Amino acid sequence: MIRACIFDWDGTLVDTAEASYRCYVRLFDELGVAFDRETYARTYSPNWYQTFRALGVPEERWEHADARWLAHFAEESVELIDGVRDALRELGQRGIDAAIVTSGSRDRVTREIRAHGLAQTIRECVFGSDVARKKPHPEALHLCIERLRIDPADAVYIGDSPEDIEMARAAGVYAVAVPGGYPNRQALVASRPDAMHNSVREAVQALVTPSPISPAAAAPPPPRGR
């Protein structure tokens, strides 16, 4: 039995893919950088600094670009992905802690958690600003596990990006992939997660439902002769 189910936030619990794209379009238009869906698919990373770097944004302008993207995103409205609320309720009923490890900023993600009424449901959150090294480095997941006071083997991480899977694997945590709306599905499959499901709700059901044991497997072995 797992003791904690730890989730990515953007694209896993909330549908932020289209909102994120719109904010990138507005940001890069301000910066005078060409940006379209093809560029988005080619440069997307949950570590947005990789996107800035790929598009030639000078590092000294990253802080300004961060602030502008967040300002644009504050004007967006994002919804929970279908089935997420039921999945979180299922975990709570079974006494399994729900937590979040995200690259997102504390202010923005906290605002969204509260807006969806999940503040009492999520036991622990680790944000991108809480650690020096971003995904796929396992620092953030290690910190969350430490705060939950559990062993890595007692946790599951569910995310929608290959960086999520790499982070979980590096931390010794069972890695579950759930494809979302971001343009990284092929890379997610190629990351070889421990399990892959079509939705968070399906993933949680698979985690909390005992595997059936066949009568042959359950029966004691017959006595062995000499």
C-alpha positions as CSV (number, residue, x, y, z in Angstrom):
1,M,0.0,0.0,0.0
2,I,1.3,3.4,-0.9
3,R,1.4,6.1,1.7
4,A,1.5,9.2,-0.7
5,C,0.6,10.0,-4.2
6,I,2.6,13.0,-5.4
7,F,1.5,14.9,-8.5
8,D,2.8,17.4,-11.0
9,W,0.4,20.4,-11.3
10,D,0.4,21.9,-14.8
11,G,-1.0,19.6,-17.4
12,T,-1.6,16.8,-14.8
13,L,-4.1,18.2,-12.3
14,V,-5.0,21.4,-14.1
15,D,-5.5,22.0,-17.8
16,T,-3.0,24.8,-18.4
17,A,-1.6,23.9,-21.8
18,E,-3.6,26.3,-24.0
19,A,-3.4,29.1,-21.4
20,S,0.4,28.6,-21.3
21,Y,0.6,28.7,-25.1
22,R,-1.4,32.0,-25.2
23,C,0.9,33.5,-22.6
24,Y,4.0,32.5,-24.5
25,V,2.5,34.1,-27.7
26,R,1.9,37.4,-25.9
27,L,5.3,37.3,-24.1
28,F,7.4,36.6,-27.2
29,D,5.5,39.1,-29.2
30,E,6.6,41.7,-26.6
31,L,10.1,40.4,-26.9
32,G,10.1,40.5,-30.7
33,V,10.6,36.8,-31.0
34,A,8.7,34.7,-33.6
35,F,6.5,32.1,-31.9
36,D,3.9,29.7,-33.2
37,R,2.6,26.2,-32.4
38,E,5.4,24.5,-34.3
39,T,7.9,26.5,-32.3
40,Y,6.0,25.7,-29.1
41,A,6.2,21.9,-29.8
42,R,9.9,22.1,-30.7
43,T,11.0,24.1,-27.7
44,Y,8.5,23.2,-24.9
45,S,9.9,22.1,-21.6
46,P,8.4,22.3,-18.0
47,N,11.6,24.2,-17.3
48,W,10.7,27.3,-19.2
49,Y,14.3,28.6,-19.1
50,Q,15.1,25.9,-21.6
51,T,12.4,27.5,-23.8
52,F,13.9,30.9,-23.3
53,R,17.4,29.6,-24.1
54,A,16.2,27.7,-27.2
55,L,14.6,30.9,-28.6
56,G,17.7,33.0,-27.9
57,V,16.4,35.1,-25.1
58,P,19.4,36.5,-23.2
59,E,19.8,35.2,-19.7
60,E,19.8,38.7,-18.3
61,R,16.2,39.1,-19.6
62,W,14.8,35.9,-18.1
63,E,13.7,37.6,-14.9
64,H,11.7,40.2,-16.9
65,A,10.3,37.5,-19.2
66,D,9.2,35.5,-16.1
67,A,7.4,38.4,-14.6
68,R,5.6,39.2,-17.9
69,W,4.5,35.6,-18.4
70,L,3.1,35.4,-14.9
71,A,1.3,38.7,-15.4
72,H,-0.3,37.4,-18.6
73,F,-1.1,34.1,-16.9
74,A,-2.8,35.9,-14.0
75,E,-5.5,37.0,-16.5
76,E,-6.2,33.3,-17.5
77,S,-8.7,31.0,-15.9
78,V,-7.7,27.3,-15.7
79,E,-9.8,24.3,-14.8
80,L,-9.2,21.1,-13.0
81,I,-8.9,18.2,-15.5
82,D,-11.9,15.9,-15.5
83,G,-11.8,13.2,-12.8
84,V,-9.1,14.9,-10.7
85,R,-11.4,15.9,-7.9
86,D,-12.8,12.3,-7.7
87,A,-9.2,10.9,-7.7
88,L,-8.1,13.1,-4.9
89,R,-11.3,12.2,-2.9
90,E,-10.5,8.5,-3.4
91,L,-7.0,9.0,-2.0
92,G,-8.3,10.8,1.0
93,Q,-10.9,8.1,1.7
94,R,-8.1,5.5,1.7
95,G,-5.8,7.5,4.0
96,I,-3.3,8.2,1.2
97,D,-1.7,11.6,1.3
98,A,-1.9,13.8,-1.8
99,A,1.0,16.1,-2.5
100,I,2.3,18.3,-5.3
101,V,5.8,18.8,-6.8
102,T,5.7,21.5,-9.5
103,S,8.1,23.7,-11.4
104,G,5.4,26.5,-11.1
105,S,5.8,29.5,-8.9
106,R,4.5,29.5,-5.3
107,D,2.2,32.5,-5.7
108,R,0.6,31.3,-8.9
109,V,0.1,27.6,-8.0
110,T,-1.1,28.4,-4.5
111,R,-3.7,30.8,-6.0
112,E,-5.0,28.1,-8.3
113,I,-5.1,25.5,-5.5
114,R,-7.2,27.8,-3.4
115,A,-9.4,28.8,-6.3
116,H,-10.3,25.1,-6.8
117,G,-10.9,24.4,-3.1
118,L,-8.0,22.0,-2.7
119,A,-6.0,23.7,0.1
120,Q,-7.3,21.2,2.7
121,T,-6.9,18.2,0.3
122,I,-3.2,18.7,-0.6
123,R,-1.0,17.8,2.4
124,E,2.3,19.1,1.0
125,C,3.5,21.3,-1.9
126,V,7.0,21.9,-3.2
127,F,7.3,24.7,-5.8
128,G,9.9,25.6,-8.3
129,S,11.3,28.4,-6.1
130,D,11.8,26.0,-3.2
131,V,14.8,24.3,-4.7
132,A,17.9,25.4,-6.6
133,R,17.7,22.7,-9.3
134,K,14.6,22.1,-11.5
135,K,13.2,18.9,-12.9
136,P,14.4,16.4,-13.9
137,H,16.8,16.8,-11.0
138,P,15.2,15.0,-8.0
139,E,15.8,17.7,-5.4
140,A,12.2,18.9,-5.3
141,L,10.8,15.3,-5.0
142,H,13.4,14.4,-2.3
143,L,12.3,17.5,-0.3
144,C,8.6,16.6,-0.6
145,I,9.3,13.0,0.5
146,E,11.3,14.3,3.5
147,R,8.5,16.6,4.5
148,L,6.0,13.8,4.3
149,R,8.3,11.6,6.4
150,I,8.0,8.6,4.2
151,D,10.4,6.4,2.2
152,P,10.7,6.8,-1.6
153,A,9.4,3.2,-2.0
154,D,6.1,4.3,-0.2
155,A,5.4,7.0,-2.8
156,V,4.1,7.3,-6.4
157,Y,4.7,10.3,-8.6
158,I,2.2,11.1,-11.4
159,G,3.2,13.5,-14.2
160,D,2.7,14.4,-17.8
161,S,6.3,15.1,-19.0
162,P,9.4,13.1,-19.5
163,E,11.1,15.3,-16.9
164,D,8.6,14.1,-14.4
165,I,9.4,10.5,-15.1
166,E,13.2,11.1,-15.0
167,M,12.8,13.0,-11.7
168,A,10.8,10.1,-10.1
169,R,13.2,7.5,-11.3
170,A,16.2,9.4,-10.0
171,A,14.5,9.7,-6.6
172,G,13.6,6.0,-6.4
173,V,9.9,6.7,-6.7
174,Y,7.4,4.7,-8.8
175,A,6.8,6.8,-11.9
176,V,3.3,7.0,-13.6
177,A,2.7,8.9,-16.8
178,V,-0.6,10.6,-17.8
179,P,-0.4,12.4,-21.1
180,G,-1.8,15.9,-21.0
181,G,-2.3,18.8,-23.4
182,Y,1.3,19.8,-23.7
183,P,3.2,18.9,-26.9
184,N,5.4,16.2,-25.4
185,R,3.5,12.9,-25.7
186,Q,6.1,11.1,-27.8
187,A,8.9,12.1,-25.4
188,L,6.7,11.0,-22.5
189,V,6.3,7.5,-24.0
190,A,10.0,7.3,-24.8
191,S,10.8,8.1,-21.1
192,R,9.6,4.6,-20.2
193,P,7.5,5.2,-17.1
194,D,6.7,2.4,-14.7
195,A,3.0,2.7,-15.8
196,M,1.0,4.9,-18.2
197,H,-2.7,5.7,-18.0
198,N,-5.1,7.9,-19.9
199,S,-6.2,10.0,-17.0
200,V,-5.3,10.8,-13.3
201,R,-8.5,9.1,-12.2
202,E,-7.6,5.9,-14.1
203,A,-4.1,6.0,-12.7
204,V,-5.3,6.4,-9.1
205,Q,-7.8,3.6,-9.5
206,A,-5.0,1.3,-10.8
207,L,-2.9,2.2,-7.8
208,V,-5.5,1.6,-5.1
209,T,-7.1,-1.5,-6.6
210,P,-5.4,-4.8,-5.5
211,S,-4.3,-6.9,-8.4
212,P,-6.4,-10.1,-8.7
213,I,-4.7,-13.3,-7.7
214,S,-5.6,-16.4,-9.7
215,P,-6.7,-19.6,-7.7
216,A,-3.6,-21.3,-9.0
217,A,-1.3,-18.6,-7.7
218,A,-3.1,-18.5,-4.3
219,A,-3.1,-22.2,-3.7
220,P,-0.1,-23.8,-1.9
221,P,2.3,-25.7,-4.2
222,P,1.8,-29.5,-4.3
223,P,4.3,-31.6,-2.2
224,R,7.5,-32.4,-4.1
225,G,8.7,-36.0,-4.4
226,R,12.2,-37.1,-4.1
